[in-house]
């Protein structure tokens, strides 16, 4: 029956299989992918080249169509923007006066506009002013636009008031409301009409319809450039309006693709937008010829890929077996080391990399235990030395200045102040020394700050005031000693300039951290000075005390903790100190320094 160790031994995938899988992923799969993408790229290249050529042809067709549509639009604009014509149309007269204005003023303007283009168009003009006589060829109910191409008919607007295409015409926006649409018998005669109002714009905010223009053009002439032979035999070209209705077709579209041409796999579909009404010029190109060439390339690529797979598979099996045997020997020795047997050795003959690995493992087994112990001891000693060195660098000027103040108080006989200052000084240094311990309760740190501030208020009176905002929750945690007092001392020495200074000391819990803030309303610091404090220039000793506190915090708690400063000149300074929330019962906090090298 297999033991537990033997069961665990076979849970992982052996190196030989991993090597084979890696080989398949990085060799065989890329070969398959290269073959697939080579075929796809070749096919896509043919399609893209064909598409680019056809796209250019469609752009030329589009430009030709838009030019002719623009000619019709230009004719309508000549009449729409003719203020003198609009003025005449809104004048009501009878008899000879109306006839004379019609024949001498209005009709010539219509003729000039109509003859300004070479297109064969017929124009219908519907006037709101019923004092003008109607002039037309044939009958409006039985119209035949081809009978009066190059001319126009004049009707009263009342004839189309009930027509759906007139009633549904969009509301007027000056100079913008115009529409191409098949109305009346346009579909029967294979024509399309350009519709536009004539408006009285004497009052621009109250546009009034005084007429309506309908310019009828042959679709064959308008879309003359749309010829399927320009893009190849078997192709088809369609012009569709904004609702998807076919306006013109050149070439034959297979029945099975009608309605879903863009999804048909046998045709390459290309579209181009035409005109302001979002018409579509659609081209359908058969893929039969391209597929024949593509099939030959596909078979050639499949054959090459198959041969490569056979060769690479045999090579992969041989290589994976060759390396897996050697790797198993290395794993055997490493497992012995992991279990604590550093006397196990690996025997291997050869001059390749595996022989170097065997030699290195054998040597490592002889030295690793001593090396671990040496590194561990060295790290402990180094960390303790750094903490003691930083602690010893606390500014001694405070003691000198306080003793000087005590001397002056004694000289002037102020015994009460002298007694308070001596007691506070003794308390301050008792807490600072703390029996040589680096980590102290936060309560002791705050008491030390209070002792320091008592000394300062004794010296300076009401010129210095301090406010404490301490969350009682943080009292049960510990900190590296002397992280608050240096910043209060710094505020008094560098931030106080003449007028009274107010200092606020706060301590709060934020998630798993304790955040202290020392805020003063002194003269503040510039951004350059703050930058020099944390990144000092060689030869300058700016902010040594601040860096001392930051270094001690990071050395003890880690690089993600420490000091940040925010300040504005003339407003004040805020110092933020972040430490982890660690309880006093932690085993490493009761001794001098911290015994964990990590």
TIKOL-654116 format. One record per residue (C-alpha): chain; x, y, z. Coordinates in steps of 0.05 Angstrom, whole numbers, plus 5000, padded with zeros to 4 digits. Example, Ala and Ser with C-alpha at 12.3 -4.5 7.8 and 13.67 -1.06 7.14 Angstrom:
+----+------+------+------+
: ch :   px :   py :   pz :
+----+------+------+------+
:  A : 5246 : 4910 : 5156 :
:  A : 5273 : 4979 : 5143 :
+----+------+------+------+
This chain:
+----+------+------+------+
: ch :   px :   py :   pz :
+----+------+------+------+
:  A : 5000 : 5000 : 5000 :
:  A : 5031 : 5068 : 4980 :
:  A : 5050 : 5116 : 5036 :
:  A : 5026 : 5187 : 5043 :
:  A : 5092 : 5214 : 5017 :
:  A : 5086 : 5171 : 4954 :
:  A : 5015 : 5196 : 4942 :
:  A : 5037 : 5268 : 4947 :
:  A : 5096 : 5254 : 4902 :
:  A : 5051 : 5238 : 4843 :
:  A : 5003 : 5297 : 4852 :
:  A : 5044 : 5345 : 4809 :
:  A : 5056 : 5340 : 4734 :
:  A : 5126 : 5313 : 4720 :
:  A : 5177 : 5358 : 4686 :
:  A : 5178 : 5317 : 4623 :
:  A : 5103 : 5326 : 4612 :
:  A : 5109 : 5400 : 4627 :
:  A : 5165 : 5406 : 4577 :
:  A : 5123 : 5370 : 4525 :
:  A : 5062 : 5413 : 4539 :
:  A : 5105 : 5476 : 4535 :
:  A : 5134 : 5451 : 4470 :
:  A : 5064 : 5440 : 4442 :
:  A : 5041 : 5509 : 4465 :
:  A : 5101 : 5547 : 4438 :
:  A : 5118 : 5505 : 4376 :
:  A : 5060 : 5463 : 4352 :
:  A : 5004 : 5513 : 4367 :
:  A : 5043 : 5571 : 4334 :
:  A : 5052 : 5528 : 4272 :
:  A : 4977 : 5516 : 4269 :
:  A : 4964 : 5590 : 4283 :
:  A : 5014 : 5612 : 4230 :
:  A : 4982 : 5567 : 4179 :
:  A : 4912 : 5591 : 4196 :
:  A : 4930 : 5664 : 4197 :
:  A : 4972 : 5659 : 4133 :
:  A : 4911 : 5633 : 4096 :
:  A : 4866 : 5685 : 4129 :
:  A : 4914 : 5741 : 4113 :
:  A : 4921 : 5720 : 4041 :
:  A : 4845 : 5717 : 4033 :
:  A : 4836 : 5782 : 4071 :
:  A : 4890 : 5815 : 4028 :
:  A : 4853 : 5797 : 3964 :
:  A : 4787 : 5821 : 3993 :
:  A : 4818 : 5885 : 4019 :
:  A : 4852 : 5901 : 3953 :
:  A : 4787 : 5888 : 3916 :
:  A : 4748 : 5928 : 3967 :
:  A : 4795 : 5988 : 3961 :
:  A : 4790 : 5989 : 3885 :
:  A : 4714 : 5984 : 3887 :
:  A : 4711 : 6035 : 3943 :
:  A : 4748 : 6085 : 3899 :
:  A : 4700 : 6071 : 3841 :
:  A : 4640 : 6080 : 3887 :
:  A : 4668 : 6147 : 3911 :
:  A : 4672 : 6170 : 3839 :
:  A : 4600 : 6148 : 3827 :
:  A : 4578 : 6182 : 3891 :
:  A : 4612 : 6248 : 3870 :
:  A : 4577 : 6245 : 3802 :
:  A : 4509 : 6233 : 3834 :
:  A : 4519 : 6288 : 3886 :
:  A : 4540 : 6336 : 3832 :
:  A : 4475 : 6325 : 3794 :
:  A : 4434 : 6328 : 3857 :
:  A : 4471 : 6393 : 3874 :
:  A : 4451 : 6422 : 3806 :
:  A : 4378 : 6410 : 3822 :
:  A : 4388 : 6439 : 3891 :
:  A : 4422 : 6500 : 3861 :
:  A : 4361 : 6513 : 3815 :
:  A : 4315 : 6511 : 3875 :
:  A : 4361 : 6557 : 3914 :
:  A : 4359 : 6609 : 3858 :
:  A : 4284 : 6614 : 3866 :
:  A : 4283 : 6604 : 3942 :
:  A : 4333 : 6661 : 3954 :
:  A : 4306 : 6709 : 3901 :
:  A : 4277 : 6764 : 3945 :
:  A : 4247 : 6802 : 3886 :
:  A : 4210 : 6738 : 3865 :
:  A : 4184 : 6727 : 3936 :
:  A : 4161 : 6800 : 3938 :
:  A : 4121 : 6791 : 3873 :
:  A : 4090 : 6726 : 3897 :
:  A : 4060 : 6757 : 3959 :
:  A : 4027 : 6815 : 3920 :
:  A : 3954 : 6801 : 3905 :
:  A : 3927 : 6833 : 3842 :
:  A : 3875 : 6819 : 3790 :
:  A : 3865 : 6824 : 3716 :
:  A : 3918 : 6854 : 3672 :
:  A : 3964 : 6871 : 3730 :
:  A : 3968 : 6798 : 3752 :
:  A : 3978 : 6773 : 3681 :
:  A : 4032 : 6824 : 3666 :
:  A : 4072 : 6806 : 3730 :
:  A : 4065 : 6733 : 3713 :
:  A : 4091 : 6739 : 3642 :
:  A : 4143 : 6794 : 3650 :
:  A : 4172 : 6780 : 3719 :
:  A : 4155 : 6712 : 3748 :
:  A : 4158 : 6667 : 3687 :
:  A : 4226 : 6694 : 3663 :
:  A : 4256 : 6679 : 3731 :
:  A : 4230 : 6608 : 3728 :
:  A : 4258 : 6600 : 3657 :
:  A : 4326 : 6628 : 3677 :
:  A : 4332 : 6579 : 3735 :
:  A : 4308 : 6520 : 3694 :
:  A : 4356 : 6534 : 3636 :
:  A : 4417 : 6543 : 3682 :
:  A : 4430 : 6468 : 3681 :
:  A : 4439 : 6416 : 3627 :
:  A : 4395 : 6364 : 3662 :
:  A : 4330 : 6342 : 3631 :
:  A : 4283 : 6363 : 3687 :
:  A : 4210 : 6383 : 3692 :
:  A : 4189 : 6434 : 3745 :
:  A : 4122 : 6439 : 3780 :
:  A : 4109 : 6505 : 3816 :
:  A : 4050 : 6511 : 3864 :
:  A : 4034 : 6583 : 3885 :
:  A : 3993 : 6603 : 3945 :
:  A : 3972 : 6669 : 3911 :
:  A : 3912 : 6647 : 3870 :
:  A : 3909 : 6713 : 3832 :
:  A : 3965 : 6687 : 3786 :
:  A : 3938 : 6647 : 3727 :
:  A : 3955 : 6572 : 3723 :
:  A : 3999 : 6555 : 3664 :
:  A : 4012 : 6481 : 3650 :
:  A : 4020 : 6426 : 3598 :
:  A : 3973 : 6366 : 3601 :
:  A : 3935 : 6352 : 3665 :
:  A : 3958 : 6350 : 3737 :
:  A : 3917 : 6287 : 3749 :
:  A : 3947 : 6253 : 3689 :
:  A : 4017 : 6282 : 3689 :
:  A : 4071 : 6263 : 3639 :
:  A : 4134 : 6300 : 3661 :
:  A : 4174 : 6276 : 3600 :
:  A : 4127 : 6317 : 3555 :
:  A : 4150 : 6383 : 3584 :
:  A : 4223 : 6369 : 3605 :
:  A : 4261 : 6434 : 3602 :
:  A : 4198 : 6472 : 3620 :
:  A : 4151 : 6482 : 3679 :
:  A : 4079 : 6480 : 3701 :
:  A : 4048 : 6533 : 3747 :
:  A : 3990 : 6511 : 3791 :
:  A : 3954 : 6539 : 3851 :
:  A : 3977 : 6512 : 3918 :
:  A : 3907 : 6489 : 3935 :
:  A : 3915 : 6431 : 3885 :
:  A : 3964 : 6395 : 3932 :
:  A : 3938 : 6418 : 4000 :
:  A : 3908 : 6349 : 4012 :
:  A : 3966 : 6309 : 3982 :
:  A : 3999 : 6264 : 4035 :
:  A : 4069 : 6281 : 4010 :
:  A : 4055 : 6356 : 4019 :
:  A : 4021 : 6349 : 4087 :
:  A : 4078 : 6304 : 4114 :
:  A : 4132 : 6351 : 4089 :
:  A : 4178 : 6370 : 4148 :
:  A : 4169 : 6438 : 4184 :
:  A : 4208 : 6494 : 4151 :
:  A : 4278 : 6511 : 4174 :
:  A : 4303 : 6569 : 4133 :
:  A : 4348 : 6546 : 4076 :
:  A : 4351 : 6474 : 4102 :
:  A : 4283 : 6440 : 4091 :
:  A : 4287 : 6402 : 4025 :
:  A : 4275 : 6330 : 4006 :
:  A : 4285 : 6280 : 3950 :
:  A : 4224 : 6235 : 3946 :
:  A : 4182 : 6195 : 3897 :
:  A : 4113 : 6226 : 3893 :
:  A : 4053 : 6222 : 3847 :
:  A : 4073 : 6180 : 3786 :
:  A : 4148 : 6184 : 3794 :
:  A : 4156 : 6109 : 3805 :
:  A : 4115 : 6094 : 3743 :
:  A : 4157 : 6139 : 3699 :
:  A : 4223 : 6120 : 3734 :
:  A : 4234 : 6190 : 3761 :
:  A : 4247 : 6223 : 3829 :
:  A : 4227 : 6292 : 3853 :
:  A : 4263 : 6345 : 3892 :
:  A : 4214 : 6380 : 3939 :
:  A : 4222 : 6448 : 3971 :
:  A : 4178 : 6505 : 3995 :
:  A : 4178 : 6577 : 3973 :
:  A : 4172 : 6619 : 4036 :
:  A : 4161 : 6692 : 4054 :
:  A : 4219 : 6709 : 4099 :
:  A : 4202 : 6782 : 4110 :
:  A : 4192 : 6760 : 4182 :
:  A : 4248 : 6709 : 4194 :
:  A : 4216 : 6683 : 4258 :
:  A : 4148 : 6672 : 4224 :
:  A : 4164 : 6638 : 4158 :
:  A : 4102 : 6633 : 4115 :
:  A : 4093 : 6584 : 4058 :
:  A : 4076 : 6622 : 3994 :
:  A : 4092 : 6567 : 3945 :
:  A : 4120 : 6497 : 3934 :
:  A : 4171 : 6471 : 3884 :
:  A : 4174 : 6401 : 3856 :
:  A : 4232 : 6388 : 3808 :
:  A : 4225 : 6321 : 3773 :
:  A : 4288 : 6285 : 3745 :
:  A : 4299 : 6219 : 3710 :
:  A : 4331 : 6167 : 3756 :
:  A : 4368 : 6140 : 3696 :
:  A : 4399 : 6208 : 3684 :
:  A : 4411 : 6224 : 3758 :
:  A : 4444 : 6157 : 3770 :
:  A : 4477 : 6151 : 3702 :
:  A : 4545 : 6138 : 3734 :
:  A : 4519 : 6076 : 3771 :
:  A : 4540 : 6020 : 3723 :
:  A : 4556 : 5950 : 3750 :
:  A : 4605 : 5937 : 3692 :
:  A : 4653 : 5987 : 3724 :
:  A : 4664 : 5939 : 3782 :
:  A : 4662 : 5872 : 3746 :
:  A : 4618 : 5820 : 3713 :
:  A : 4568 : 5788 : 3759 :
:  A : 4567 : 5848 : 3805 :
:  A : 4507 : 5890 : 3825 :
:  A : 4498 : 5963 : 3845 :
:  A : 4438 : 5991 : 3883 :
:  A : 4417 : 6060 : 3905 :
:  A : 4373 : 6058 : 3967 :
:  A : 4337 : 6115 : 4001 :
:  A : 4339 : 6129 : 4076 :
:  A : 4284 : 6078 : 4088 :
:  A : 4320 : 6022 : 4051 :
:  A : 4276 : 6026 : 3988 :
:  A : 4312 : 6013 : 3922 :
:  A : 4314 : 6076 : 3879 :
:  A : 4358 : 6049 : 3823 :
:  A : 4392 : 5982 : 3807 :
:  A : 4446 : 5963 : 3758 :
:  A : 4462 : 5889 : 3750 :
:  A : 4426 : 5828 : 3776 :
:  A : 4422 : 5813 : 3850 :
:  A : 4411 : 5739 : 3867 :
:  A : 4343 : 5724 : 3897 :
:  A : 4372 : 5688 : 3957 :
:  A : 4409 : 5750 : 3979 :
:  A : 4353 : 5800 : 3973 :
:  A : 4337 : 5832 : 4039 :
:  A : 4400 : 5805 : 4073 :
:  A : 4455 : 5821 : 4024 :
:  A : 4505 : 5842 : 4077 :
:  A : 4502 : 5772 : 4110 :
:  A : 4511 : 5731 : 4046 :
:  A : 4576 : 5692 : 4046 :
:  A : 4581 : 5691 : 3969 :
:  A : 4586 : 5765 : 3960 :
:  A : 4633 : 5821 : 3983 :
:  A : 4588 : 5879 : 4004 :
:  A : 4612 : 5951 : 4002 :
:  A : 4571 : 6013 : 4019 :
:  A : 4580 : 6087 : 4008 :
:  A : 4534 : 6142 : 4036 :
:  A : 4505 : 6190 : 3984 :
:  A : 4474 : 6259 : 3993 :
:  A : 4446 : 6293 : 4054 :
:  A : 4389 : 6244 : 4062 :
:  A : 4435 : 6185 : 4079 :
:  A : 4422 : 6147 : 4015 :
:  A : 4464 : 6085 : 4006 :
:  A : 4504 : 6064 : 3945 :
:  A : 4514 : 5989 : 3954 :
:  A : 4559 : 5944 : 3913 :
:  A : 4557 : 5868 : 3914 :
:  A : 4617 : 5832 : 3886 :
:  A : 4617 : 5755 : 3877 :
:  A : 4673 : 5719 : 3914 :
:  A : 4675 : 5658 : 3867 :
:  A : 4740 : 5676 : 3831 :
:  A : 4776 : 5695 : 3896 :
:  A : 4754 : 5630 : 3929 :
:  A : 4784 : 5587 : 3874 :
:  A : 4854 : 5616 : 3885 :
:  A : 4845 : 5614 : 3960 :
:  A : 4829 : 5538 : 3959 :
:  A : 4896 : 5523 : 3925 :
:  A : 4935 : 5563 : 3977 :
:  A : 4895 : 5530 : 4034 :
:  A : 4914 : 5459 : 4013 :
:  A : 4987 : 5478 : 4006 :
:  A : 4989 : 5510 : 4075 :
:  A : 4953 : 5450 : 4107 :
:  A : 5004 : 5402 : 4077 :
:  A : 5064 : 5442 : 4102 :
:  A : 5034 : 5449 : 4172 :
:  A : 5020 : 5374 : 4177 :
:  A : 5093 : 5356 : 4158 :
:  A : 5119 : 5406 : 4210 :
:  A : 5074 : 5377 : 4264 :
:  A : 5099 : 5306 : 4252 :
:  A : 5173 : 5327 : 4254 :
:  A : 5165 : 5372 : 4314 :
:  A : 5125 : 5320 : 4354 :
:  A : 5180 : 5267 : 4349 :
:  A : 5233 : 5320 : 4367 :
:  A : 5192 : 5342 : 4427 :
:  A : 5185 : 5272 : 4455 :
:  A : 5260 : 5259 : 4451 :
:  A : 5280 : 5327 : 4482 :
:  A : 5229 : 5322 : 4539 :
:  A : 5253 : 5252 : 4559 :
:  A : 5327 : 5274 : 4556 :
:  A : 5317 : 5333 : 4603 :
:  A : 5265 : 5301 : 4650 :
:  A : 5314 : 5246 : 4672 :
:  A : 5365 : 5299 : 4693 :
:  A : 5314 : 5344 : 4725 :
:  A : 5288 : 5286 : 4768 :
:  A : 5357 : 5279 : 4799 :
:  A : 5358 : 5352 : 4818 :
:  A : 5288 : 5349 : 4848 :
:  A : 5308 : 5289 : 4890 :
:  A : 5366 : 5328 : 4922 :
:  A : 5324 : 5391 : 4932 :
:  A : 5270 : 5351 : 4967 :
:  A : 5323 : 5323 : 5014 :
:  A : 5346 : 5395 : 5029 :
:  A : 5275 : 5417 : 5042 :
:  A : 5266 : 5361 : 5093 :
:  A : 5329 : 5384 : 5129 :
:  A : 5378 : 5332 : 5102 :
:  A : 5435 : 5378 : 5079 :
:  A : 5483 : 5319 : 5073 :
:  A : 5450 : 5292 : 5010 :
:  A : 5494 : 5298 : 4948 :
:  A : 5482 : 5293 : 4873 :
:  A : 5527 : 5251 : 4828 :
:  A : 5528 : 5272 : 4755 :
:  A : 5578 : 5263 : 4699 :
:  A : 5584 : 5311 : 4641 :
:  A : 5606 : 5381 : 4622 :
:  A : 5539 : 5415 : 4609 :
:  A : 5496 : 5460 : 4652 :
:  A : 5468 : 5402 : 4692 :
:  A : 5538 : 5385 : 4718 :
:  A : 5546 : 5457 : 4741 :
:  A : 5478 : 5453 : 4776 :
:  A : 5499 : 5388 : 4811 :
:  A : 5564 : 5420 : 4835 :
:  A : 5528 : 5482 : 4860 :
:  A : 5476 : 5440 : 4897 :
:  A : 5529 : 5399 : 4931 :
:  A : 5566 : 5461 : 4953 :
:  A : 5502 : 5495 : 4976 :
:  A : 5486 : 5435 : 5020 :
:  A : 5552 : 5444 : 5056 :
:  A : 5546 : 5519 : 5068 :
:  A : 5472 : 5537 : 5071 :
:  A : 5461 : 5525 : 5145 :
:  A : 5520 : 5568 : 5167 :
:  A : 5501 : 5622 : 5117 :
:  A : 5429 : 5627 : 5142 :
:  A : 5452 : 5633 : 5214 :
:  A : 5504 : 5687 : 5196 :
:  A : 5454 : 5728 : 5156 :
:  A : 5402 : 5723 : 5211 :
:  A : 5449 : 5746 : 5266 :
:  A : 5478 : 5801 : 5222 :
:  A : 5410 : 5829 : 5206 :
:  A : 5390 : 5831 : 5279 :
:  A : 5454 : 5867 : 5299 :
:  A : 5449 : 5916 : 5242 :
:  A : 5378 : 5935 : 5257 :
:  A : 5391 : 5944 : 5331 :
:  A : 5452 : 5987 : 5315 :
:  A : 5412 : 6031 : 5267 :
:  A : 5356 : 6042 : 5318 :
:  A : 5405 : 6060 : 5373 :
:  A : 5443 : 6107 : 5326 :
:  A : 5381 : 6144 : 5306 :
:  A : 5356 : 6148 : 5377 :
:  A : 5422 : 6177 : 5400 :
:  A : 5416 : 6234 : 5349 :
:  A : 5357 : 6269 : 5384 :
:  A : 5372 : 6343 : 5387 :
:  A : 5408 : 6360 : 5453 :
:  A : 5394 : 6434 : 5447 :
:  A : 5328 : 6427 : 5483 :
:  A : 5364 : 6407 : 5547 :
:  A : 5413 : 6465 : 5541 :
:  A : 5358 : 6516 : 5529 :
:  A : 5315 : 6490 : 5587 :
:  A : 5373 : 6492 : 5636 :
:  A : 5386 : 6564 : 5614 :
:  A : 5313 : 6581 : 5628 :
:  A : 5318 : 6547 : 5697 :
:  A : 5379 : 6589 : 5711 :
:  A : 5342 : 6654 : 5694 :
:  A : 5282 : 6634 : 5737 :
:  A : 5329 : 6620 : 5796 :
:  A : 5363 : 6687 : 5784 :
:  A : 5297 : 6725 : 5787 :
:  A : 5271 : 6684 : 5845 :
:  A : 5210 : 6654 : 5809 :
:  A : 5210 : 6592 : 5852 :
:  A : 5141 : 6564 : 5831 :
:  A : 5158 : 6567 : 5757 :
:  A : 5227 : 6539 : 5772 :
:  A : 5198 : 6480 : 5809 :
:  A : 5147 : 6465 : 5754 :
:  A : 5200 : 6468 : 5700 :
:  A : 5248 : 6423 : 5737 :
:  A : 5193 : 6371 : 5749 :
:  A : 5170 : 6373 : 5677 :
:  A : 5242 : 6367 : 5652 :
:  A : 5254 : 6307 : 5697 :
:  A : 5189 : 6275 : 5672 :
:  A : 5208 : 6289 : 5600 :
:  A : 5276 : 6255 : 5605 :
:  A : 5249 : 6198 : 5647 :
:  A : 5200 : 6183 : 5591 :
:  A : 5254 : 6194 : 5538 :
:  A : 5302 : 6144 : 5569 :
:  A : 5246 : 6094 : 5586 :
:  A : 5296 : 6044 : 5612 :
:  A : 5329 : 6039 : 5544 :
:  A : 5267 : 6014 : 5508 :
:  A : 5254 : 6036 : 5436 :
:  A : 5179 : 6020 : 5436 :
:  A : 5134 : 6053 : 5488 :
:  A : 5059 : 6058 : 5500 :
:  A : 5025 : 6116 : 5463 :
:  A : 5002 : 6141 : 5532 :
:  A : 5076 : 6152 : 5551 :
:  A : 5090 : 6187 : 5485 :
:  A : 5032 : 6235 : 5498 :
:  A : 5054 : 6247 : 5570 :
:  A : 5123 : 6265 : 5544 :
:  A : 5092 : 6315 : 5495 :
:  A : 5052 : 6345 : 5552 :
:  A : 5114 : 6351 : 5595 :
:  A : 5150 : 6386 : 5539 :
:  A : 5093 : 6434 : 5527 :
:  A : 5088 : 6449 : 5602 :
:  A : 5161 : 6472 : 5599 :
:  A : 5147 : 6516 : 5539 :
:  A : 5084 : 6548 : 5568 :
:  A : 5123 : 6561 : 5632 :
:  A : 5176 : 6597 : 5591 :
:  A : 5131 : 6634 : 5542 :
:  A : 5064 : 6640 : 5577 :
:  A : 5003 : 6654 : 5534 :
:  A : 5045 : 6663 : 5471 :
:  A : 5044 : 6587 : 5462 :
:  A : 4981 : 6545 : 5467 :
:  A : 4967 : 6472 : 5451 :
:  A : 4903 : 6433 : 5440 :
:  A : 4898 : 6357 : 5444 :
:  A : 4848 : 6316 : 5403 :
:  A : 4865 : 6244 : 5420 :
:  A : 4819 : 6185 : 5407 :
:  A : 4819 : 6143 : 5472 :
:  A : 4819 : 6080 : 5429 :
:  A : 4892 : 6090 : 5410 :
:  A : 4918 : 6092 : 5482 :
:  A : 4923 : 6016 : 5485 :
:  A : 4973 : 6013 : 5427 :
:  A : 5048 : 6025 : 5424 :
:  A : 5095 : 6068 : 5383 :
:  A : 5169 : 6083 : 5372 :
:  A : 5186 : 6136 : 5424 :
:  A : 5199 : 6209 : 5409 :
:  A : 5159 : 6216 : 5344 :
:  A : 5114 : 6274 : 5365 :
:  A : 5158 : 6321 : 5407 :
:  A : 5210 : 6336 : 5352 :
:  A : 5155 : 6365 : 5307 :
:  A : 5126 : 6409 : 5363 :
:  A : 5197 : 6433 : 5378 :
:  A : 5207 : 6446 : 5304 :
:  A : 5143 : 6488 : 5301 :
:  A : 5165 : 6531 : 5359 :
:  A : 5236 : 6541 : 5332 :
:  A : 5221 : 6552 : 5258 :
:  A : 5146 : 6566 : 5252 :
:  A : 5138 : 6616 : 5309 :
:  A : 5153 : 6688 : 5289 :
:  A : 5129 : 6742 : 5337 :
:  A : 5054 : 6732 : 5344 :
:  A : 5023 : 6677 : 5389 :
:  A : 5025 : 6607 : 5359 :
:  A : 4973 : 6553 : 5367 :
:  A : 4989 : 6480 : 5361 :
:  A : 4938 : 6422 : 5354 :
:  A : 4959 : 6350 : 5367 :
:  A : 4909 : 6297 : 5342 :
:  A : 4911 : 6221 : 5342 :
:  A : 4859 : 6178 : 5307 :
:  A : 4848 : 6106 : 5284 :
:  A : 4843 : 6098 : 5209 :
:  A : 4829 : 6025 : 5191 :
:  A : 4889 : 5986 : 5217 :
:  A : 4934 : 6047 : 5226 :
:  A : 4943 : 6103 : 5276 :
:  A : 4949 : 6172 : 5247 :
:  A : 4979 : 6230 : 5287 :
:  A : 4975 : 6302 : 5262 :
:  A : 5013 : 6363 : 5289 :
:  A : 4981 : 6426 : 5261 :
:  A : 5007 : 6497 : 5274 :
:  A : 4988 : 6566 : 5249 :
:  A : 5060 : 6590 : 5243 :
:  A : 5096 : 6620 : 5183 :
:  A : 5094 : 6554 : 5142 :
:  A : 5145 : 6525 : 5093 :
:  A : 5154 : 6527 : 5018 :
:  A : 5148 : 6465 : 4974 :
:  A : 5222 : 6469 : 4958 :
:  A : 5240 : 6467 : 5032 :
:  A : 5195 : 6406 : 5043 :
:  A : 5227 : 6372 : 4984 :
:  A : 5297 : 6386 : 5012 :
:  A : 5278 : 6357 : 5079 :
:  A : 5262 : 6288 : 5050 :
:  A : 5313 : 6292 : 4993 :
:  A : 5369 : 6335 : 5021 :
:  A : 5421 : 6368 : 4977 :
:  A : 5493 : 6349 : 4992 :
:  A : 5524 : 6400 : 5040 :
:  A : 5457 : 6422 : 5070 :
:  A : 5431 : 6397 : 5137 :
:  A : 5358 : 6419 : 5130 :
:  A : 5306 : 6378 : 5167 :
:  A : 5353 : 6328 : 5201 :
:  A : 5305 : 6317 : 5259 :
:  A : 5246 : 6303 : 5213 :
:  A : 5285 : 6253 : 5172 :
:  A : 5309 : 6222 : 5238 :
:  A : 5236 : 6208 : 5260 :
:  A : 5216 : 6184 : 5191 :
:  A : 5276 : 6137 : 5188 :
:  A : 5263 : 6108 : 5257 :
:  A : 5189 : 6094 : 5240 :
:  A : 5206 : 6061 : 5174 :
:  A : 5263 : 6021 : 5203 :
:  A : 5219 : 5993 : 5258 :
:  A : 5150 : 5986 : 5224 :
:  A : 5166 : 5984 : 5149 :
:  A : 5173 : 6030 : 5088 :
:  A : 5098 : 6042 : 5079 :
:  A : 5095 : 6081 : 5145 :
:  A : 5127 : 6147 : 5163 :
:  A : 5121 : 6223 : 5159 :
:  A : 5088 : 6269 : 5108 :
:  A : 5086 : 6345 : 5111 :
:  A : 5037 : 6395 : 5081 :
:  A : 5049 : 6470 : 5088 :
:  A : 5032 : 6537 : 5058 :
:  A : 5074 : 6599 : 5073 :
:  A : 5038 : 6648 : 5118 :
:  A : 4983 : 6598 : 5136 :
:  A : 5016 : 6541 : 5174 :
:  A : 5041 : 6470 : 5172 :
:  A : 5009 : 6401 : 5181 :
:  A : 5053 : 6341 : 5197 :
:  A : 5022 : 6272 : 5189 :
:  A : 5053 : 6211 : 5222 :
:  A : 5026 : 6141 : 5205 :
:  A : 5044 : 6079 : 5245 :
:  A : 5010 : 6010 : 5249 :
:  A : 4963 : 5994 : 5306 :
:  A : 5004 : 5945 : 5348 :
:  A : 4984 : 5926 : 5419 :
:  A : 5031 : 5930 : 5479 :
:  A : 5028 : 5855 : 5491 :
:  A : 5067 : 5840 : 5426 :
:  A : 5129 : 5801 : 5447 :
:  A : 5177 : 5845 : 5409 :
:  A : 5156 : 5910 : 5443 :
:  A : 5181 : 5896 : 5512 :
:  A : 5255 : 5893 : 5496 :
:  A : 5306 : 5941 : 5470 :
:  A : 5298 : 5946 : 5396 :
:  A : 5261 : 5895 : 5353 :
:  A : 5289 : 5824 : 5347 :
:  A : 5258 : 5806 : 5280 :
:  A : 5307 : 5822 : 5223 :
:  A : 5252 : 5823 : 5171 :
+----+------+------+------+
